[in-house]
Amino acid sequence: MSKYNLLWEYVQEKGNQSFKLSFDEIKDIAGIPIDHSFLNYKKELVGYGYQVGKISMKEQTVIFNKLERRAIDEIL
């Protein structure tokens, strides 16, 4: 189980095409603060039908984008 599973499940359940979460919101959802390892873990999100878009260090936000089924098949 990934340390970001709670976040991935939240993103999948939200179901929006694209949305933004702050680092603080991610900490509240995942139960842990976002750190540099997030860059390694973000590829797990594809299995949930999403990908991490832009990560803004200045704004301290992450954009999540829903993937089309075809794109998921190509990535996996």
N, CA, C and O atoms as CSV, one atom per row, in Angstrom:
chain,resi,resn,atom,element,x,y,z
A,1,MET,N,N,0.833,-1.178,0.000
A,1,MET,CA,C,0.000,0.000,0.000
A,1,MET,C,C,0.882,1.248,0.000
A,1,MET,O,O,1.819,1.358,0.790
A,2,SER,N,N,0.576,2.160,-0.874
A,2,SER,CA,C,1.318,3.406,-1.024
A,2,SER,C,C,0.963,4.391,0.082
A,2,SER,O,O,-0.153,4.381,0.602
A,3,LYS,N,N,1.908,5.228,0.431
A,3,LYS,CA,C,1.616,6.229,1.456
A,3,LYS,C,C,0.633,7.284,0.952
A,3,LYS,O,O,0.084,8.047,1.747
A,4,TYR,N,N,0.408,7.334,-0.357
A,4,TYR,CA,C,-0.533,8.287,-0.935
A,4,TYR,C,C,-1.859,7.652,-1.364
A,4,TYR,O,O,-2.649,8.301,-2.050
A,5,ASN,N,N,-2.120,6.404,-0.978
A,5,ASN,CA,C,-3.360,5.732,-1.383
A,5,ASN,C,C,-4.613,6.519,-1.021
A,5,ASN,O,O,-5.541,6.593,-1.826
A,6,LEU,N,N,-4.660,7.104,0.167
A,6,LEU,CA,C,-5.841,7.881,0.556
A,6,LEU,C,C,-6.060,9.048,-0.396
A,6,LEU,O,O,-7.200,9.377,-0.725
A,7,LEU,N,N,-4.983,9.671,-0.837
A,7,LEU,CA,C,-5.084,10.769,-1.798
A,7,LEU,C,C,-5.558,10.258,-3.146
A,7,LEU,O,O,-6.444,10.859,-3.755
A,8,TRP,N,N,-4.992,9.171,-3.620
A,8,TRP,CA,C,-5.386,8.620,-4.928
A,8,TRP,C,C,-6.865,8.244,-4.918
A,8,TRP,O,O,-7.578,8.503,-5.888
A,9,GLU,N,N,-7.326,7.638,-3.832
A,9,GLU,CA,C,-8.735,7.260,-3.731
A,9,GLU,C,C,-9.626,8.501,-3.720
A,9,GLU,O,O,-10.688,8.507,-4.343
A,10,TYR,N,N,-9.205,9.541,-3.024
A,10,TYR,CA,C,-9.963,10.793,-2.996
A,10,TYR,C,C,-10.071,11.381,-4.403
A,10,TYR,O,O,-11.151,11.794,-4.826
A,11,VAL,N,N,-8.958,11.418,-5.118
A,11,VAL,CA,C,-8.944,11.971,-6.483
A,11,VAL,C,C,-9.897,11.187,-7.370
A,11,VAL,O,O,-10.681,11.779,-8.112
A,12,GLN,N,N,-9.838,9.875,-7.303
A,12,GLN,CA,C,-10.703,9.026,-8.126
A,12,GLN,C,C,-12.176,9.240,-7.777
A,12,GLN,O,O,-13.015,9.343,-8.672
A,13,GLU,N,N,-12.492,9.305,-6.499
A,13,GLU,CA,C,-13.881,9.484,-6.074
A,13,GLU,C,C,-14.416,10.864,-6.440
A,13,GLU,O,O,-15.606,11.013,-6.719
A,14,LYS,N,N,-13.551,11.869,-6.442
A,14,LYS,CA,C,-13.979,13.223,-6.797
A,14,LYS,C,C,-14.542,13.224,-8.219
A,14,LYS,O,O,-15.579,13.836,-8.477
A,15,GLY,N,N,-13.866,12.546,-9.132
A,15,GLY,CA,C,-14.387,12.325,-10.473
A,15,GLY,C,C,-14.345,13.498,-11.431
A,15,GLY,O,O,-14.783,13.366,-12.573
A,16,ASN,N,N,-13.836,14.632,-11.008
A,16,ASN,CA,C,-13.774,15.805,-11.885
A,16,ASN,C,C,-12.768,15.601,-13.012
A,16,ASN,O,O,-11.808,14.842,-12.878
A,17,GLN,N,N,-13.007,16.290,-14.124
A,17,GLN,CA,C,-12.091,16.223,-15.266
A,17,GLN,C,C,-10.709,16.756,-14.892
A,17,GLN,O,O,-9.687,16.164,-15.240
A,18,SER,N,N,-10.695,17.873,-14.184
A,18,SER,CA,C,-9.452,18.500,-13.755
A,18,SER,C,C,-9.745,19.341,-12.516
A,18,SER,O,O,-10.771,20.020,-12.451
A,19,PHE,N,N,-8.859,19.298,-11.549
A,19,PHE,CA,C,-9.037,20.116,-10.360
A,19,PHE,C,C,-7.699,20.330,-9.657
A,19,PHE,O,O,-6.718,19.634,-9.915
A,20,LYS,N,N,-7.693,21.310,-8.767
A,20,LYS,CA,C,-6.470,21.719,-8.077
A,20,LYS,C,C,-6.647,21.516,-6.572
A,20,LYS,O,O,-7.701,21.819,-6.013
A,21,LEU,N,N,-5.599,20.999,-5.928
A,21,LEU,CA,C,-5.565,20.886,-4.478
A,21,LEU,C,C,-4.321,21.585,-3.962
A,21,LEU,O,O,-3.265,21.533,-4.593
A,22,SER,N,N,-4.444,22.237,-2.815
A,22,SER,CA,C,-3.280,22.856,-2.190
A,22,SER,C,C,-2.479,21.785,-1.447
A,22,SER,O,O,-2.991,20.704,-1.156
A,23,PHE,N,N,-1.236,22.095,-1.149
A,23,PHE,CA,C,-0.412,21.167,-0.378
A,23,PHE,C,C,-1.074,20.882,0.975
A,23,PHE,O,O,-1.021,19.754,1.464
A,24,ASP,N,N,-1.698,21.904,1.583
A,24,ASP,CA,C,-2.381,21.707,2.866
A,24,ASP,C,C,-3.574,20.769,2.728
A,24,ASP,O,O,-3.802,19.924,3.594
A,25,GLU,N,N,-4.336,20.911,1.644
A,25,GLU,CA,C,-5.466,20.006,1.411
A,25,GLU,C,C,-4.975,18.573,1.219
A,25,GLU,O,O,-5.582,17.628,1.723
A,26,ILE,N,N,-3.882,18.421,0.493
A,26,ILE,CA,C,-3.304,17.091,0.276
A,26,ILE,C,C,-2.881,16.487,1.612
A,26,ILE,O,O,-3.110,15.303,1.861
A,27,LYS,N,N,-2.269,17.296,2.465
A,27,LYS,CA,C,-1.864,16.817,3.797
A,27,LYS,C,C,-3.079,16.360,4.591
A,27,LYS,O,O,-3.033,15.320,5.247
A,28,ASP,N,N,-4.169,17.126,4.541
A,28,ASP,CA,C,-5.388,16.759,5.261
A,28,ASP,C,C,-5.989,15.460,4.726
A,28,ASP,O,O,-6.460,14.629,5.503
A,29,ILE,N,N,-5.975,15.281,3.419
A,29,ILE,CA,C,-6.560,14.091,2.782
A,29,ILE,C,C,-5.688,12.860,3.005
A,29,ILE,O,O,-6.181,11.806,3.406
A,30,ALA,N,N,-4.383,13.002,2.741
A,30,ALA,CA,C,-3.467,11.865,2.808
A,30,ALA,C,C,-2.995,11.552,4.226
A,30,ALA,O,O,-2.559,10.438,4.515
A,31,GLY,N,N,-3.089,12.548,5.103
A,31,GLY,CA,C,-2.614,12.353,6.467
A,31,GLY,C,C,-1.122,12.554,6.620
A,31,GLY,O,O,-0.560,12.354,7.696
A,32,ILE,N,N,-0.484,12.955,5.525
A,32,ILE,CA,C,0.960,13.226,5.532
A,32,ILE,C,C,1.239,14.434,4.642
A,32,ILE,O,O,0.505,14.681,3.685
A,33,PRO,N,N,2.283,15.179,4.950
A,33,PRO,CA,C,2.612,16.318,4.084
A,33,PRO,C,C,3.221,15.838,2.765
A,33,PRO,O,O,3.880,14.800,2.705
A,34,ILE,N,N,2.987,16.608,1.730
A,34,ILE,CA,C,3.600,16.312,0.435
A,34,ILE,C,C,5.102,16.593,0.555
A,34,ILE,O,O,5.507,17.590,1.152
A,35,ASP,N,N,5.905,15.726,-0.005
A,35,ASP,CA,C,7.357,15.915,0.026
A,35,ASP,C,C,7.939,15.530,-1.335
A,35,ASP,O,O,7.204,15.215,-2.271
A,36,HIS,N,N,9.263,15.560,-1.427
A,36,HIS,CA,C,9.925,15.291,-2.709
A,36,HIS,C,C,9.593,13.896,-3.253
A,36,HIS,O,O,9.587,13.697,-4.467
A,37,SER,N,N,9.319,12.937,-2.375
A,37,SER,CA,C,9.008,11.578,-2.832
A,37,SER,C,C,7.709,11.523,-3.638
A,37,SER,O,O,7.466,10.557,-4.362
A,38,PHE,N,N,6.872,12.566,-3.512
A,38,PHE,CA,C,5.628,12.627,-4.278
A,38,PHE,C,C,5.903,12.459,-5.765
A,38,PHE,O,O,5.095,11.873,-6.485
A,39,LEU,N,N,7.028,12.965,-6.225
A,39,LEU,CA,C,7.387,12.853,-7.640
A,39,LEU,C,C,7.538,11.399,-8.069
A,39,LEU,O,O,7.233,11.056,-9.211
A,40,ASN,N,N,8.001,10.550,-7.174
A,40,ASN,CA,C,8.122,9.125,-7.483
A,40,ASN,C,C,6.777,8.406,-7.389
A,40,ASN,O,O,6.497,7.501,-8.175
A,41,TYR,N,N,5.964,8.799,-6.448
A,41,TYR,CA,C,4.681,8.138,-6.214
A,41,TYR,C,C,3.601,8.546,-7.206
A,41,TYR,O,O,2.648,7.795,-7.412
A,42,LYS,N,N,3.727,9.711,-7.823
A,42,LYS,CA,C,2.646,10.236,-8.667
A,42,LYS,C,C,2.275,9.317,-9.822
A,42,LYS,O,O,1.143,9.374,-10.302
A,43,LYS,N,N,3.187,8.479,-10.280
A,43,LYS,CA,C,2.873,7.569,-11.391
A,43,LYS,C,C,1.849,6.511,-10.995
A,43,LYS,O,O,1.210,5.918,-11.864
A,44,GLU,N,N,1.682,6.266,-9.686
A,44,GLU,CA,C,0.674,5.307,-9.228
A,44,GLU,C,C,-0.742,5.780,-9.554
A,44,GLU,O,O,-1.658,4.970,-9.694
A,45,LEU,N,N,-0.910,7.078,-9.671
A,45,LEU,CA,C,-2.234,7.664,-9.888
A,45,LEU,C,C,-2.856,7.235,-11.209
A,45,LEU,O,O,-4.079,7.257,-11.344
A,46,VAL,N,N,-2.044,6.846,-12.183
A,46,VAL,CA,C,-2.549,6.400,-13.484
A,46,VAL,C,C,-3.492,5.210,-13.303
A,46,VAL,O,O,-4.491,5.101,-14.014
A,47,GLY,N,N,-3.192,4.340,-12.378
A,47,GLY,CA,C,-4.046,3.191,-12.098
A,47,GLY,C,C,-5.422,3.583,-11.583
A,47,GLY,O,O,-6.343,2.766,-11.573
A,48,TYR,N,N,-5.562,4.825,-11.158
A,48,TYR,CA,C,-6.833,5.350,-10.663
A,48,TYR,C,C,-7.532,6.213,-11.719
A,48,TYR,O,O,-8.582,6.801,-11.460
A,49,GLY,N,N,-6.931,6.280,-12.911
A,49,GLY,CA,C,-7.556,7.013,-14.011
A,49,GLY,C,C,-7.205,8.486,-14.079
A,49,GLY,O,O,-7.862,9.248,-14.788
A,50,TYR,N,N,-6.184,8.895,-13.355
A,50,TYR,CA,C,-5.764,10.299,-13.326
A,50,TYR,C,C,-4.265,10.403,-13.479
A,50,TYR,O,O,-3.531,9.422,-13.361
A,51,GLN,N,N,-3.831,11.623,-13.745
A,51,GLN,CA,C,-2.401,11.910,-13.729
A,51,GLN,C,C,-2.193,13.257,-13.043
A,51,GLN,O,O,-3.087,14.102,-12.996
A,52,VAL,N,N,-0.995,13.422,-12.521
A,52,VAL,CA,C,-0.631,14.702,-11.916
A,52,VAL,C,C,-0.238,15.641,-13.040
A,52,VAL,O,O,0.626,15.326,-13.858
A,53,GLY,N,N,-0.878,16.789,-13.069
A,53,GLY,CA,C,-0.537,17.814,-14.050
A,53,GLY,C,C,0.559,18.686,-13.487
A,53,GLY,O,O,1.638,18.198,-13.152
A,54,LYS,N,N,0.292,19.958,-13.383
A,54,LYS,CA,C,1.290,20.917,-12.905
A,54,LYS,C,C,1.388,20.897,-11.381
A,54,LYS,O,O,0.381,20.888,-10.673
A,55,ILE,N,N,2.621,20.891,-10.903
A,55,ILE,CA,C,2.909,21.071,-9.485
A,55,ILE,C,C,3.531,22.454,-9.354
A,55,ILE,O,O,4.593,22.721,-9.917
A,56,SER,N,N,2.865,23.332,-8.610
A,56,SER,CA,C,3.361,24.695,-8.436
A,56,SER,C,C,3.943,24.855,-7.040
A,56,SER,O,O,3.220,24.818,-6.044
A,57,MET,N,N,5.244,25.030,-6.982
A,57,MET,CA,C,5.896,25.270,-5.697
A,57,MET,C,C,5.565,26.674,-5.191
A,57,MET,O,O,5.449,26.891,-3.985
A,58,LYS,N,N,5.414,27.615,-6.105
A,58,LYS,CA,C,5.106,28.991,-5.727
A,58,LYS,C,C,3.729,29.084,-5.075
A,58,LYS,O,O,3.578,29.677,-4.007
A,59,GLU,N,N,2.717,28.489,-5.732
A,59,GLU,CA,C,1.352,28.516,-5.212
A,59,GLU,C,C,1.088,27.395,-4.203
A,59,GLU,O,O,0.088,27.417,-3.485
A,60,GLN,N,N,1.995,26.418,-4.158
A,60,GLN,CA,C,1.861,25.220,-3.328
A,60,GLN,C,C,0.563,24.484,-3.657
A,60,GLN,O,O,-0.269,24.218,-2.789
A,61,THR,N,N,0.424,24.166,-4.945
A,61,THR,CA,C,-0.753,23.448,-5.437
A,61,THR,C,C,-0.344,22.340,-6.398
A,61,THR,O,O,0.755,22.342,-6.951
A,62,VAL,N,N,-1.254,21.402,-6.577
A,62,VAL,CA,C,-1.094,20.314,-7.548
A,62,VAL,C,C,-2.378,20.235,-8.355
A,62,VAL,O,O,-3.474,20.262,-7.794
A,63,ILE,N,N,-2.242,20.137,-9.671
A,63,ILE,CA,C,-3.393,19.954,-10.548
A,63,ILE,C,C,-3.479,18.482,-10.934
A,63,ILE,O,O,-2.482,17.861,-11.305
A,64,PHE,N,N,-4.682,17.939,-10.840
A,64,PHE,CA,C,-4.949,16.551,-11.200
A,64,PHE,C,C,-5.844,16.529,-12.434
A,64,PHE,O,O,-6.833,17.259,-12.503
A,65,ASN,N,N,-5.495,15.688,-13.409
A,65,ASN,CA,C,-6.238,15.592,-14.667
A,65,ASN,C,C,-6.710,14.162,-14.893
A,65,ASN,O,O,-5.951,13.205,-14.747
A,66,LYS,N,N,-7.993,14.044,-15.254
A,66,LYS,CA,C,-8.562,12.737,-15.561
A,66,LYS,C,C,-8.042,12.268,-16.914
A,66,LYS,O,O,-7.937,13.053,-17.857
A,67,LEU,N,N,-7.719,10.988,-16.998
A,67,LEU,CA,C,-7.217,10.404,-18.242
A,67,LEU,C,C,-8.349,9.727,-19.007
A,67,LEU,O,O,-9.281,9.183,-18.415
A,68,GLU,N,N,-8.251,9.770,-20.314
A,68,GLU,CA,C,-9.153,8.996,-21.166
A,68,GLU,C,C,-8.735,7.528,-21.077
A,68,GLU,O,O,-7.562,7.229,-20.851
A,69,ARG,N,N,-9.670,6.629,-21.250
A,69,ARG,CA,C,-9.373,5.192,-21.160
A,69,ARG,C,C,-8.231,4.801,-22.097
A,69,ARG,O,O,-7.366,4.008,-21.725
A,70,ARG,N,N,-8.226,5.348,-23.297
A,70,ARG,CA,C,-7.173,5.046,-24.285
A,70,ARG,C,C,-5.806,5.448,-23.751
A,70,ARG,O,O,-4.833,4.714,-23.928
A,71,ALA,N,N,-5.721,6.598,-23.103
A,71,ALA,CA,C,-4.458,7.083,-22.568
A,71,ALA,C,C,-3.973,6.197,-21.430
A,71,ALA,O,O,-2.774,5.953,-21.297
A,72,ILE,N,N,-4.897,5.718,-20.614
A,72,ILE,CA,C,-4.532,4.830,-19.508
A,72,ILE,C,C,-3.924,3.538,-20.056
A,72,ILE,O,O,-2.897,3.071,-19.565
A,73,ASP,N,N,-4.569,2.965,-21.079
A,73,ASP,CA,C,-4.068,1.738,-21.694
A,73,ASP,C,C,-2.674,1.933,-22.280
A,73,ASP,O,O,-1.835,1.037,-22.188
A,74,GLU,N,N,-2.422,3.083,-22.876
A,74,GLU,CA,C,-1.113,3.365,-23.465
A,74,GLU,C,C,-0.037,3.507,-22.402
A,74,GLU,O,O,1.097,3.070,-22.597
A,75,ILE,N,N,-0.394,4.123,-21.270
A,75,ILE,CA,C,0.576,4.329,-20.192
A,75,ILE,C,C,0.875,3.030,-19.467
A,75,ILE,O,O,2.027,2.738,-19.146
A,76,LEU,N,N,-0.175,2.247,-19.209
A,76,LEU,CA,C,0.012,0.984,-18.495
A,76,LEU,C,C,0.509,-0.059,-19.467
A,76,LEU,O,O,0.736,-1.205,-19.079
